[in-house]
Amino acid sequence: MAEHKHGSMDIKVQEKTFAGFMKMSAWGAAISVGILIFMALVNA
């Protein structure tokens, strides 16, 4: 079994996946806040 060397793994796919997850989380939060504001204005 080969010895592990720290920092030698290619993590481009993981970085791209995490960036996509963060972007979708931000969009989801913004849409949720927008919906809550809309609901508050409609019920007022």
Biopython code that builds the backbone (N, CA, C, O; Angstrom):
import numpy as np
from Bio.PDB.StructureBuilder import StructureBuilder

atoms = [
    (1, "MET", "N", (0.852, -1.179, 0.000)),
    (1, "MET", "CA", (0.000, 0.000, 0.000)),
    (1, "MET", "C", (0.899, 1.244, 0.000)),
    (1, "MET", "O", (1.869, 1.317, 0.754)),
    (2, "ALA", "N", (0.569, 2.209, -0.845)),
    (2, "ALA", "CA", (1.385, 3.416, -0.966)),
    (2, "ALA", "C", (1.210, 4.307, 0.251)),
    (2, "ALA", "O", (0.146, 4.339, 0.870)),
    (3, "GLU", "N", (2.259, 5.019, 0.578)),
    (3, "GLU", "CA", (2.205, 5.944, 1.706)),
    (3, "GLU", "C", (1.469, 7.212, 1.283)),
    (3, "GLU", "O", (1.669, 7.727, 0.183)),
    (4, "HIS", "N", (0.620, 7.700, 2.173)),
    (4, "HIS", "CA", (-0.169, 8.894, 1.874)),
    (4, "HIS", "C", (0.701, 10.140, 1.997)),
    (4, "HIS", "O", (1.485, 10.271, 2.937)),
    (5, "LYS", "N", (0.553, 11.055, 1.035)),
    (5, "LYS", "CA", (1.268, 12.327, 1.074)),
    (5, "LYS", "C", (0.233, 13.441, 1.141)),
    (5, "LYS", "O", (-0.593, 13.575, 0.238)),
    (6, "HIS", "N", (0.271, 14.237, 2.201)),
    (6, "HIS", "CA", (-0.681, 15.330, 2.378)),
    (6, "HIS", "C", (-0.547, 16.348, 1.251)),
    (6, "HIS", "O", (0.561, 16.710, 0.856)),
    (7, "GLY", "N", (-1.686, 16.805, 0.741)),
    (7, "GLY", "CA", (-1.709, 17.821, -0.293)),
    (7, "GLY", "C", (-1.507, 17.316, -1.704)),
    (7, "GLY", "O", (-1.367, 18.120, -2.625)),
    (8, "SER", "N", (-1.487, 16.015, -1.902)),
    (8, "SER", "CA", (-1.228, 15.486, -3.232)),
    (8, "SER", "C", (-2.508, 15.108, -3.992)),
    (8, "SER", "O", (-2.447, 14.793, -5.180)),
    (9, "MET", "N", (-3.646, 15.136, -3.324)),
    (9, "MET", "CA", (-4.905, 14.730, -3.963)),
    (9, "MET", "C", (-5.491, 15.881, -4.788)),
    (9, "MET", "O", (-5.454, 17.035, -4.361)),
    (10, "ASP", "N", (-6.026, 15.567, -5.957)),
    (10, "ASP", "CA", (-6.690, 16.560, -6.793)),
    (10, "ASP", "C", (-8.093, 16.795, -6.246)),
    (10, "ASP", "O", (-8.913, 15.877, -6.229)),
    (11, "ILE", "N", (-8.376, 18.014, -5.799)),
    (11, "ILE", "CA", (-9.668, 18.306, -5.166)),
    (11, "ILE", "C", (-10.498, 19.287, -5.977)),
    (11, "ILE", "O", (-11.396, 19.925, -5.428)),
    (12, "LYS", "N", (-10.226, 19.425, -7.262)),
    (12, "LYS", "CA", (-10.965, 20.381, -8.092)),
    (12, "LYS", "C", (-12.456, 20.049, -8.145)),
    (12, "LYS", "O", (-13.293, 20.951, -8.127)),
    (13, "VAL", "N", (-12.785, 18.782, -8.208)),
    (13, "VAL", "CA", (-14.199, 18.384, -8.279)),
    (13, "VAL", "C", (-14.908, 18.730, -6.967)),
    (13, "VAL", "O", (-16.034, 19.227, -6.978)),
    (14, "GLN", "N", (-14.246, 18.467, -5.842)),
    (14, "GLN", "CA", (-14.847, 18.783, -4.545)),
    (14, "GLN", "C", (-15.026, 20.292, -4.386)),
    (14, "GLN", "O", (-16.042, 20.742, -3.854)),
    (15, "GLU", "N", (-14.046, 21.080, -4.845)),
    (15, "GLU", "CA", (-14.161, 22.526, -4.744)),
    (15, "GLU", "C", (-15.312, 23.042, -5.605)),
    (15, "GLU", "O", (-16.050, 23.935, -5.185)),
    (16, "LYS", "N", (-15.468, 22.489, -6.798)),
    (16, "LYS", "CA", (-16.562, 22.896, -7.684)),
    (16, "LYS", "C", (-17.916, 22.526, -7.075)),
    (16, "LYS", "O", (-18.861, 23.313, -7.132)),
    (17, "THR", "N", (-18.009, 21.336, -6.497)),
    (17, "THR", "CA", (-19.247, 20.894, -5.865)),
    (17, "THR", "C", (-19.597, 21.788, -4.682)),
    (17, "THR", "O", (-20.754, 22.175, -4.521)),
    (18, "PHE", "N", (-18.609, 22.120, -3.854)),
    (18, "PHE", "CA", (-18.856, 22.976, -2.688)),
    (18, "PHE", "C", (-19.272, 24.376, -3.123)),
    (18, "PHE", "O", (-20.171, 24.965, -2.522)),
    (19, "ALA", "N", (-18.636, 24.916, -4.156)),
    (19, "ALA", "CA", (-19.007, 26.240, -4.653)),
    (19, "ALA", "C", (-20.456, 26.231, -5.158)),
    (19, "ALA", "O", (-21.204, 27.177, -4.913)),
    (20, "GLY", "N", (-20.844, 25.178, -5.854)),
    (20, "GLY", "CA", (-22.225, 25.055, -6.311)),
    (20, "GLY", "C", (-23.204, 24.942, -5.163)),
    (20, "GLY", "O", (-24.282, 25.536, -5.194)),
    (21, "PHE", "N", (-22.827, 24.179, -4.147)),
    (21, "PHE", "CA", (-23.679, 24.036, -2.964)),
    (21, "PHE", "C", (-23.869, 25.378, -2.268)),
    (21, "PHE", "O", (-24.981, 25.718, -1.865)),
    (22, "MET", "N", (-22.784, 26.142, -2.124)),
    (22, "MET", "CA", (-22.874, 27.445, -1.470)),
    (22, "MET", "C", (-23.729, 28.418, -2.284)),
    (22, "MET", "O", (-24.497, 29.195, -1.717)),
    (23, "LYS", "N", (-23.596, 28.374, -3.616)),
    (23, "LYS", "CA", (-24.390, 29.254, -4.468)),
    (23, "LYS", "C", (-25.871, 28.908, -4.350)),
    (23, "LYS", "O", (-26.711, 29.799, -4.225)),
    (24, "MET", "N", (-26.190, 27.622, -4.389)),
    (24, "MET", "CA", (-27.595, 27.215, -4.275)),
    (24, "MET", "C", (-28.157, 27.525, -2.894)),
    (24, "MET", "O", (-29.329, 27.880, -2.772)),
    (25, "SER", "N", (-27.341, 27.397, -1.855)),
    (25, "SER", "CA", (-27.791, 27.739, -0.503)),
    (25, "SER", "C", (-28.096, 29.223, -0.394)),
    (25, "SER", "O", (-29.096, 29.606, 0.214)),
    (26, "ALA", "N", (-27.250, 30.062, -0.974)),
    (26, "ALA", "CA", (-27.475, 31.504, -0.935)),
    (26, "ALA", "C", (-28.745, 31.868, -1.702)),
    (26, "ALA", "O", (-29.548, 32.669, -1.223)),
    (27, "TRP", "N", (-28.933, 31.287, -2.890)),
    (27, "TRP", "CA", (-30.145, 31.542, -3.660)),
    (27, "TRP", "C", (-31.388, 31.066, -2.902)),
    (27, "TRP", "O", (-32.409, 31.752, -2.881)),
    (28, "GLY", "N", (-31.293, 29.900, -2.288)),
    (28, "GLY", "CA", (-32.429, 29.375, -1.525)),
    (28, "GLY", "C", (-32.793, 30.269, -0.353)),
    (28, "GLY", "O", (-33.972, 30.498, -0.082)),
    (29, "ALA", "N", (-31.781, 30.777, 0.344)),
    (29, "ALA", "CA", (-32.036, 31.678, 1.470)),
    (29, "ALA", "C", (-32.662, 32.979, 0.979)),
    (29, "ALA", "O", (-33.602, 33.483, 1.593)),
    (30, "ALA", "N", (-32.154, 33.522, -0.116)),
    (30, "ALA", "CA", (-32.697, 34.774, -0.656)),
    (30, "ALA", "C", (-34.143, 34.601, -1.104)),
    (30, "ALA", "O", (-34.981, 35.468, -0.859)),
    (31, "ILE", "N", (-34.432, 33.487, -1.756)),
    (31, "ILE", "CA", (-35.806, 33.229, -2.198)),
    (31, "ILE", "C", (-36.727, 33.060, -0.990)),
    (31, "ILE", "O", (-37.856, 33.552, -1.000)),
    (32, "SER", "N", (-36.261, 32.379, 0.038)),
    (32, "SER", "CA", (-37.072, 32.194, 1.248)),
    (32, "SER", "C", (-37.381, 33.530, 1.918)),
    (32, "SER", "O", (-38.514, 33.770, 2.335)),
    (33, "VAL", "N", (-36.384, 34.393, 2.021)),
    (33, "VAL", "CA", (-36.603, 35.716, 2.613)),
    (33, "VAL", "C", (-37.578, 36.509, 1.754)),
    (33, "VAL", "O", (-38.465, 37.180, 2.280)),
    (34, "GLY", "N", (-37.420, 36.436, 0.441)),
    (34, "GLY", "CA", (-38.340, 37.136, -0.451)),
    (34, "GLY", "C", (-39.774, 36.655, -0.287)),
    (34, "GLY", "O", (-40.706, 37.459, -0.270)),
    (35, "ILE", "N", (-39.950, 35.357, -0.168)),
    (35, "ILE", "CA", (-41.295, 34.800, 0.033)),
    (35, "ILE", "C", (-41.877, 35.267, 1.359)),
    (35, "ILE", "O", (-43.056, 35.616, 1.432)),
    (36, "LEU", "N", (-41.060, 35.277, 2.406)),
    (36, "LEU", "CA", (-41.551, 35.725, 3.719)),
    (36, "LEU", "C", (-41.936, 37.198, 3.691)),
    (36, "LEU", "O", (-42.946, 37.582, 4.281)),
    (37, "ILE", "N", (-41.146, 38.028, 3.014)),
    (37, "ILE", "CA", (-41.490, 39.449, 2.902)),
    (37, "ILE", "C", (-42.781, 39.617, 2.114)),
    (37, "ILE", "O", (-43.644, 40.406, 2.500)),
    (38, "PHE", "N", (-42.922, 38.882, 1.015)),
    (38, "PHE", "CA", (-44.146, 38.939, 0.226)),
    (38, "PHE", "C", (-45.363, 38.536, 1.057)),
    (38, "PHE", "O", (-46.408, 39.184, 1.001)),
    (39, "MET", "N", (-45.215, 37.466, 1.822)),
    (39, "MET", "CA", (-46.334, 37.001, 2.658)),
    (39, "MET", "C", (-46.697, 38.037, 3.715)),
    (39, "MET", "O", (-47.875, 38.238, 4.012)),
    (40, "ALA", "N", (-45.685, 38.696, 4.286)),
    (40, "ALA", "CA", (-45.948, 39.717, 5.301)),
    (40, "ALA", "C", (-46.678, 40.917, 4.681)),
    (40, "ALA", "O", (-47.575, 41.487, 5.303)),
    (41, "LEU", "N", (-46.297, 41.296, 3.467)),
    (41, "LEU", "CA", (-46.949, 42.442, 2.817)),
    (41, "LEU", "C", (-48.384, 42.116, 2.386)),
    (41, "LEU", "O", (-49.264, 42.974, 2.466)),
    (42, "VAL", "N", (-48.618, 40.904, 1.940)),
    (42, "VAL", "CA", (-49.959, 40.513, 1.493)),
    (42, "VAL", "C", (-50.917, 40.437, 2.684)),
    (42, "VAL", "O", (-52.086, 40.801, 2.556)),
    (43, "ASN", "N", (-50.449, 39.980, 3.807)),
    (43, "ASN", "CA", (-51.310, 39.817, 4.970)),
    (43, "ASN", "C", (-51.507, 41.123, 5.743)),
    (43, "ASN", "O", (-52.338, 41.174, 6.650)),
    (44, "ALA", "N", (-50.771, 42.167, 5.408)),
    (44, "ALA", "CA", (-50.869, 43.425, 6.177)),
    (44, "ALA", "C", (-52.087, 44.235, 5.814)),
    (44, "ALA", "O", (-52.303, 45.311, 6.373)),
]
sb = StructureBuilder()
sb.init_structure("model")
sb.init_model(0)
sb.init_chain("A")
sb.init_seg("    ")
for serial, (resi, resn, name, xyz) in enumerate(atoms, 1):
    if name == "N":
        sb.init_residue(resn, " ", resi, " ")
    sb.init_atom(name, np.array(xyz, "f"), 0.0, 1.0, " ", f" {name:<3s}", serial, name[0])
structure = sb.get_structure()
